[in-house]
Amino acid sequence: MSVDIRVVESKKDRKRFVKVPFDIYKGDAYWIPPLIRDEMETFDPRKNPAYETAETKLFVAYKDGKAVGRIAGILSHAANEKYNTKNLRFGWFDTIDDYNVARKLFEAVENWGKELGMETMTGPHGFTDLDPEGMLVEGFDQLPTISVYYNFPYYSELVTKYGFEKEIDYVEFLSTVPHETGIPEKLVRIGERIKQRSQVKVLKFKRKREVMEIAPRIFHLLDEAFEEIYGSVPLTERQIMYYVKKYFPFVDKDLVKVAVNEKDEPVGFMITLPNLSKAFQKARGRLLPLGWLHILRALKEYEVLDFYLAGIKQKYRGQGVDLLMVLDVAQTALDKGFKYAESNVELETNKKVQAQWKYFNPTQHKRRRIYTKKID
C-alpha cells in the first residue's frame, strides 16, 4: 500500500497529529500518554511563545486511509543564531514498524529543510530543553518520566537506515533513597564545611506563594546555567512566564531547592516532583472526567522522586553549591518517605552532575540519543 504524507494545516489536522501515538502505543505498558490539551497548545502559535523564534511544519503519514506516523520539523532561528548553523530540528517522531513510512516522513522534513537552505537535520528535539528530546536506545523495559519520549526499539533501526548517525547521548539514573544507612556521613561533613566557609544557603519555603514569586528568577538562572549545554536555546520573557504558569502551580514547595548568596540572589536551583507516570497512564491523555484526580493523588504519593531541572550560576560552580542542594533534597526525600529517585536526562559528557549520584547506589537504566544527518 502507498504511503500518503499530509501537511497539518487545520486544528482538526493538528488533533490528528497529536493523537497518532495513542494508536501506535495502544496497550503498551511503558508508554506515557501526554495530555492532549497540552500537546495541542504546544503547536498553537497563538499560545506557545516558542513560535516567536521558531517555525514548524507538521506531517502525518497515512496508509490505507489510517494515520500511521507523524513528525514535526522545527526551524529554530534562536538555535541557528546561537550556534551559527543552518540546522533543521525534528521531533515528535512516531511511526509503525514500516521503513517506508519512516522514510517518507523524514523525506518530508528534509525536503522542507532544502527549501529553507538548511544543511543538517538533528533530533529528536523540541523547541527548547523543556520539551522532550532524545530517542530511547536503552531501557525499553523501564517506565519513563512524563518529561521524555518513549519509543519502541525499532525506531533506532529506522533512523539509522535512513542515514542518521549519533550526535550525542543522554543517560538516566535510578537511585535509592538511603533509609537504612542514612545520608553518608562523609557528605554531611563536607556539607557542613561548605556552609561554614560559604555565604550560600538553601532557602526554606514556608508557603507556595514564595515559590511562585521566585519562579521567574529561577528560569532566568536556568537560561544562564544552560547556556553552554548542547542544544540549549535562550528563552524569551514570554516563554519564561509561559513555563512558570504552566508548571509551577503543580510543584511542592518542599521539593524546590533554591540556593542564594549573601544578597539573596539565586545562584543554584533543583526542581523535583513526585513521579506522575502512572497517573498520566490512568488519565489517558485527558484531565476530564477523572484525569485530574489521578494526577492530584500522585502528587501526594511519595515513592519515586523525579529530578526535572537543576542548574548553578557559572560563577558559583565548583564551590559545593550543588552538594548543598543534593543534601537538602536527600533529607526531604527521607522525611517524605520516597524510596527511589529518577535523574531524568543528563548529557553523557556531564560527569560532574553524574558524580553526585554515586553516593546513592545509582543504576544507569536508560539512554537516549540525538541523531544528526547532512541534508542531501
C-alpha positions in Angstrom: 0.0 0.0 0.0 1.2 3.5 -0.8 2.1 6.0 2.0 0.4 9.4 1.8 2.1 12.3 3.7 -0.1 15.2 4.6 0.8 18.6 6.0 -1.0 19.7 9.1 -3.0 22.8 8.2 -6.1 23.0 10.4 -6.9 22.5 14.1 -8.5 19.2 13.1 -5.3 18.1 11.4 -3.3 19.1 14.5 -5.5 17.0 16.7 -4.9 14.0 14.4 -1.2 14.7 14.7 -1.4 14.8 18.5 -3.4 11.5 18.6 -1.2 9.4 16.3 0.9 7.8 19.1 -2.3 6.9 21.0 -3.0 4.4 18.3 0.6 3.2 17.8 1.2 2.6 21.5 -2.2 1.4 22.5 -2.0 -1.2 25.3 1.8 -0.7 25.7 2.8 -0.9 29.4 5.6 1.7 29.2 4.2 4.5 27.0 3.0 7.6 28.9 0.2 9.4 27.2 0.7 13.2 27.2 -2.2 15.5 28.0 -3.9 16.1 24.6 -4.7 19.7 25.7 -1.1 20.5 26.4 0.1 18.9 23.1 -2.5 20.9 21.2 -1.2 24.1 22.9 2.4 23.3 22.1 1.7 23.5 18.4 -0.6 26.5 18.6 1.4 29.7 17.6 -1.2 31.8 19.4 -0.5 30.1 22.7 3.1 28.9 22.6 5.6 31.8 22.7 8.3 29.5 21.3 6.9 30.4 17.9 8.4 33.9 18.4 11.8 32.4 17.5 10.8 29.2 15.6 8.7 27.8 12.8 7.2 24.3 12.4 5.9 22.1 9.8 3.9 19.1 10.9 3.4 16.0 8.9 1.1 12.9 9.3 1.6 9.7 7.3 -1.5 7.8 6.1 -1.6 4.2 4.9 -4.9 2.9 3.6 -6.6 5.9 5.0 -5.3 5.4 8.5 -2.8 7.6 10.3 0.3 5.5 10.9 3.1 8.0 11.6 3.9 11.7 12.3 6.9 14.0 12.6 7.5 17.7 13.4 10.0 19.8 11.5 11.3 22.7 13.7 13.2 25.6 12.3 14.7 27.2 15.4 16.0 30.6 14.5 17.2 31.1 18.1 19.3 27.9 17.9 20.8 28.6 14.5 21.7 32.1 15.6 23.3 30.9 18.8 25.3 28.1 17.2 25.9 29.7 13.8 24.3 26.8 12.0 21.8 26.0 9.3 20.1 23.2 11.1 16.6 21.9 11.0 15.3 20.0 14.0 12.9 17.2 14.0 10.8 16.0 16.9 7.6 14.2 17.9 8.5 11.4 15.6 6.3 8.3 15.8 5.7 5.5 13.3 4.6 1.9 12.9 7.3 -0.6 12.2 7.5 0.2 8.5 10.6 1.7 6.9 8.6 3.1 4.0 6.5 5.2 6.4 9.6 6.4 8.3 11.4 7.2 5.1 8.5 9.3 3.7 8.3 11.2 7.0 12.0 12.0 7.0 11.9 12.9 3.4 9.1 15.4 4.0 11.2 17.2 6.7 14.4 17.0 4.7 12.7 18.5 1.6 11.4 21.3 3.8 15.0 21.8 5.0 16.2 22.1 1.4 13.6 24.7 0.7 14.9 26.7 3.7 18.5 26.3 2.7 19.4 24.2 5.7 22.5 22.0 5.7 21.8 19.5 8.5 19.0 17.7 10.4 19.2 16.8 14.1 16.7 15.3 16.6 14.6 14.3 18.2 14.4 17.8 19.8 11.7 20.2 20.9 11.7 23.9 20.7 13.7 24.2 24.0 15.3 21.9 26.6 12.0 22.0 28.4 10.4 19.9 25.6 11.0 16.1 25.2 14.3 15.3 23.5 16.4 12.2 22.6 15.3 8.8 21.2 15.3 5.9 23.6 18.0 3.4 22.7 18.4 1.6 26.1 15.8 0.9 28.8 12.8 -0.2 26.9 11.5 -2.1 29.9 11.7 0.9 32.2 8.8 3.3 32.9 9.8 6.8 31.6 9.0 10.0 33.3 6.4 12.4 31.8 9.1 14.8 30.5 10.6 12.5 27.9 9.7 10.4 24.9 9.1 6.7 24.9 9.6 4.7 21.7 9.8 1.1 20.5 13.3 -0.5 19.9 12.8 -0.5 16.1 12.9 3.3 16.0 16.7 3.5 16.1 16.9 1.0 13.2 14.6 3.1 11.1 16.5 6.2 11.8 20.0 4.8 11.1 18.7 3.1 7.9 17.7 6.5 6.6 21.3 7.7 7.2 21.2 9.4 10.6 24.2 9.0 12.9 24.8 9.5 16.6 25.4 13.1 17.6 25.3 12.8 21.4 23.5 10.7 24.1 21.6 11.4 27.3 21.8 9.0 30.2 19.4 8.5 33.1 19.9 7.0 36.6 17.7 5.4 39.1 18.9 5.7 42.7 17.7 4.5 46.1 16.8 6.9 49.0 19.1 5.8 51.9 16.5 5.0 54.5 18.6 2.2 56.1 22.0 3.8 56.1 21.1 7.5 56.1 22.9 10.2 54.2 26.6 9.3 54.0 28.5 10.9 56.9 31.2 12.0 54.5 28.8 14.1 52.5 27.3 15.6 55.7 30.7 16.6 56.9 31.6 18.2 53.6 28.3 20.0 53.5 28.9 21.5 57.0 32.3 22.7 55.9 30.8 24.3 52.8 28.2 26.1 54.9 30.9 27.4 57.3 33.1 28.9 54.6 30.4 30.0 52.2 27.7 32.6 52.3 25.4 30.4 50.2 22.3 28.9 51.8 19.4 26.8 50.6 16.0 28.5 51.1 13.2 27.0 53.1 9.9 28.0 51.7 7.0 28.4 54.1 4.3 29.0 51.5 3.7 28.0 47.9 3.3 31.7 47.1 7.0 32.2 47.9 7.9 29.6 45.2 5.7 31.3 42.6 7.3 34.7 43.4 10.9 33.4 42.8 10.0 31.2 39.8 10.8 33.8 37.1 14.2 34.3 38.7 14.8 30.5 38.6 14.1 30.5 34.8 16.5 33.4 34.3 19.1 31.4 36.1 18.3 28.3 34.1 19.0 30.3 30.9 22.4 31.3 32.2 23.2 27.8 33.7 22.2 26.0 30.4 24.0 28.4 28.1 26.9 26.0 27.4 24.8 22.8 27.3 24.3 21.1 24.0 21.3 22.2 22.0 20.1 24.7 24.6 18.1 27.7 23.3 17.7 31.0 25.2 14.2 31.7 26.5 12.3 34.9 25.8 10.5 36.7 28.6 7.1 35.4 27.3 8.5 31.9 27.3 9.7 32.2 30.9 6.2 33.4 32.1 4.6 30.7 30.0 6.5 27.9 31.7 6.1 29.5 35.1 2.3 29.5 34.7 2.3 26.0 33.1 4.4 24.0 35.6 4.9 25.8 38.9 1.3 25.5 40.2 2.0 21.8 40.5 5.2 21.9 42.4 5.6 21.0 46.1 7.3 23.9 48.0 9.4 21.3 49.9 10.7 19.8 46.7 12.0 23.0 45.1 15.5 23.9 46.2 17.0 27.3 45.6 20.4 28.3 46.7 21.0 32.1 47.3 24.1 34.2 48.0 24.5 36.8 50.8 22.4 39.2 48.7 19.6 36.7 48.4 20.3 36.3 44.7 19.5 32.8 43.3 22.8 31.0 42.4 21.5 27.5 42.0 18.3 25.5 41.8 16.9 22.0 41.8 13.2 21.2 40.9 11.8 17.8 41.7 8.4 16.3 41.7 6.7 13.0 42.7 6.7 10.7 39.7 3.5 11.2 37.7 4.0 8.5 35.1 1.3 6.0 36.3 -1.1 8.8 36.9 -0.7 10.0 33.3 -1.3 6.5 32.1 -4.6 6.4 34.1 -5.6 9.8 32.8 -5.2 8.5 29.1 -4.4 12.0 27.8 -7.4 13.8 29.4 -7.9 15.8 32.6 -11.7 15.1 32.5 -13.5 13.4 33.9 -11.0 11.8 36.3 -7.6 12.5 34.9 -7.1 15.5 37.2 -7.9 13.3 40.2 -5.2 10.7 39.3 -2.6 13.4 39.0 -3.6 15.1 42.3 -3.3 11.8 44.1 0.1 11.1 42.5 1.4 14.4 43.7 0.8 13.2 47.3 2.3 9.7 46.8 5.9 9.6 47.7 7.5 6.5 46.1 9.6 7.8 43.2 11.1 11.3 43.2 11.8 12.8 39.7 14.6 15.3 39.2 13.4 17.7 36.4 15.7 20.7 36.3 18.9 21.8 38.0 21.5 24.5 37.4 24.2 26.6 39.0 25.3 30.1 38.2 28.7 29.8 36.4 30.5 31.9 39.0 29.5 29.5 41.8 30.3 26.2 40.2 32.9 24.1 41.9 32.1 25.6 45.3 29.8 22.9 46.6 26.5 24.6 45.9 25.3 21.5 44.1 26.1 19.3 47.1 24.2 21.6 49.5 21.1 21.2 47.4 21.5 17.5 46.9 21.8 17.0 50.7 18.7 19.1 51.2 16.8 17.1 48.6 18.0 13.8 50.1 16.8 14.8 53.5 13.4 15.9 52.2 13.1 12.6 50.3 13.9 10.7 53.6 11.4 12.8 55.5 8.6 12.3 53.0 9.3 8.6 52.6 10.4 8.4 49.0 12.0 5.1 48.0 13.7 5.9 44.7 14.9 8.9 42.7 14.9 9.3 38.9 17.6 11.6 37.5 15.8 12.3 34.1 18.1 13.1 31.2 21.7 14.1 31.7 24.2 14.5 28.9 26.6 11.6 28.8 29.5 14.1 28.9 28.3 15.8 32.1 30.4 13.9 34.6 30.2 16.5 37.3 26.4 16.0 37.6 26.7 12.3 37.4 29.2 12.3 40.2 26.5 13.5 42.6 24.6 10.2 42.2 27.5 7.9 43.2 26.6 8.1 46.9 23.1 6.9 46.3 23.5 3.5 44.7 22.8 4.6 41.1 21.9 2.4 38.2 22.2 3.8 34.7 19.0 2.3 33.3 18.1 4.4 30.2 19.9 6.0 27.4 18.6 8.4 24.7 20.2 9.6 21.6 20.2 12.7 19.4 20.9 11.9 15.8 22.3 14.0 13.0 22.3 13.8 9.2 23.5 16.1 6.4 20.7 17.3 4.2 21.5 15.8 0.7 
